[in-house]
Amino acid sequence: MKTKFLLPIVALGLFAACSDDSSSPSAPKTDIPAATDTVPVVGPDPANPVTDPVTDPATPVTDPATDPAANPGLDPVVNPGTDPAVTPGTDPVPGADVVETPVDPTASVNACLSATRAPIVEPTYAAVPSSGNYAYYGAELSGVEQFKYGRYEACMKMVSIPGSVSSMFLYYDNSWMNGDEPWNEIDIEVLGKGGTMWQSNIITREGVPSIKKNTSSESKPLHEFGFDATESFHLFAMTWTPEYVAWEIDGVEIRRDTLGITRGTHADADQVAFLTKDQTLRFNLWASKSAGWVGAFTGDELADAPKAQWIDYVRVYSYDTATKTFTEAWTDDFEGADLNRNHWATGNWEMEKVNLAPENVVVENGYCKLLLTRADAPAAE
């Protein structure tokens, strides 16, 4: 077990302080073979509670000319423009005349960077897959609570191999449905091009059936950590209010998008203003088809052992729009033998080059780890 030195979180002083795809629309497969991993990697088990596949997220619909899957040389950006334009008129945000009291991240940063932890034991296969015909499996830790604004922190050690996406994100659960449903999403993603870089992003789309493209504001160029996020634990944080979205690494604000910054010409051009839907907090590890975005996934990187995204703890703050204050709602240290089902479920759907397997979300020794694995593919029927 790890010993953590958590100081009181004081909401005073200092400063407040993210890819596109969240999931695939394909139905979960039921013929996934039993894994040869020490942690079983199999298809969705009807007896195992998972997120409702009807409400799993979907890949954004794009034109072939701009679809990174169809054109691997492209980065999946739809509307790269960042032309700021302040919308005229009065400020509609409740409590606009109240000065926000930001969260002081010092205690969280210290708890993440200085914690005495149980040793990290990297996952291994019980029997190394050797058929030459493989199936690949990822993992998603899906929040069950709905949030409207707040601050979200996670102390994590990430993954970066060619083709991988290692992430933390907020997501409106009906975004994948398209049609009359809008898209709302905020991302932090460590991509397969190296653990020293990461991407911040907001993804939106107006809920009009004729609109097929998402508006994406991914960071270009990618942010530089100044360290390798695959080698040690660091604090990742997103803050979402009616007035701004901010991204932090180790307590340092790296990017802030505010009301009035516009991208594109649709109703979601002001992305911050368009983020009006309740969202769930999620983490996932998967492999993308878009070589131009994350590098080319071959599966060879998983030949000898799985890869793991390690989550030490997650902390959630609520936000009061009237007083502009943050209040810690809960912290999950993953100290139990299984997930806290009041907070979490697991993904079980197909996602580009992998199937998300509930068994690839593992709680042990005070950590939650998300696994990226391969196993011998099932024999053809």
C-alpha positions, 0 to 999 in steps of 0.5 A: 500500500502507498502512504500519501501525505495529503495536506488540506486543500485550501481554495485560496490564493495562487492560480487556477491552474485537452484527439478527438475520438472518445470511442467507437460506435461498434457494438461490443463483441462477445467472442473475445477469447480468454486472455493469456495475460496474468490479468484476464483479458476477455470480451464483455462478460454478461455477469460483469457490470459495465457501462451501457453500450447503447450510450458509449461514445462514438468516433466523430463523423468527418469528411473523407478529405479530412478523416485521419483514418482515411488519410493517415498523414493528416492530424485529426483537426477540423477547425484549426483556426483560433481567431479570437472574437469577443461576443458583444453584449452583457455577460450572461454568466451567473455571478459575473461580478463575483471574483473567483476563488481558485483552488490552490494546487500545492497540496495536490501537487505535493501529494502526487509528486512526493508520495511514498508508494507501493512499488510499481510492478509492470504487468506480464503475460502468463503465456506470451501470445505466439500464434501470429494472429492477434487480437488487441485490447484496451481499457476505459474507466468510465465515470458514472456521475454527471458533472456540470462544471468543476475541477478534476485532478488525477495523479498518473503515469502514462503510456506512449507507444506508436499508435497509442492514446493515453487519456483523461477526459470529460464527455457528454454521454450522448455525443456519439448519437449525432443528429439532434444531439450536440457534442461536448468533450474536454481532453488531455491526451498523451499520444503515441509520438512520445511521452514528452508531449501531450495534447489539450482539446475541446471538441464540440458539434451543434446538434443539427443533423445536417452538420457532420463535422466536429469543431476541434481545438486541439493544441498545435503544436503539442504541449511539451511536458519538460519530462517523460510522462511515462516514467513517473507520476505527475498531476493532470488537471482540468478546470471547467467553468461557464467562463473558461476551460483550463488545463494544468500539469503539476499545478502549472496552467498550460492553456486557458480557453475563455468565453469569446474565443471562436472557431468555425461558423456554427452555433458551437463556434464559441466552444466554452459557451457551448459546453452546456451539457453534463459530462462524465469523467473518463480515462482510457488507453487504446490504439488509433488507426490514425498514424498521422496523429499518433504514429503507426500501431503494429502491435509489436510493442505488446509482444513481450508484455502489456502496457499500463496507464497507472492512476494513483488517485482521482480528485473531483471538485464541484463548482458554485456558479454564484460564489465562484468557489470550488469545493472538494467533492470526493477523492478515490485512492483506489485502496479497495479490492475493486472499483468503487461502483458509486463512481466508476464503470468500465468500457466494453466496446470496440474502439478503432484498433482495440476492443475495450475489455472490462478485465483490463481495468485493474485495481490493486495495491492502491492503484487503478491500472488500464492495460493495453494487451494482445492475445491470440485471436480466436480461431475462425468459425 
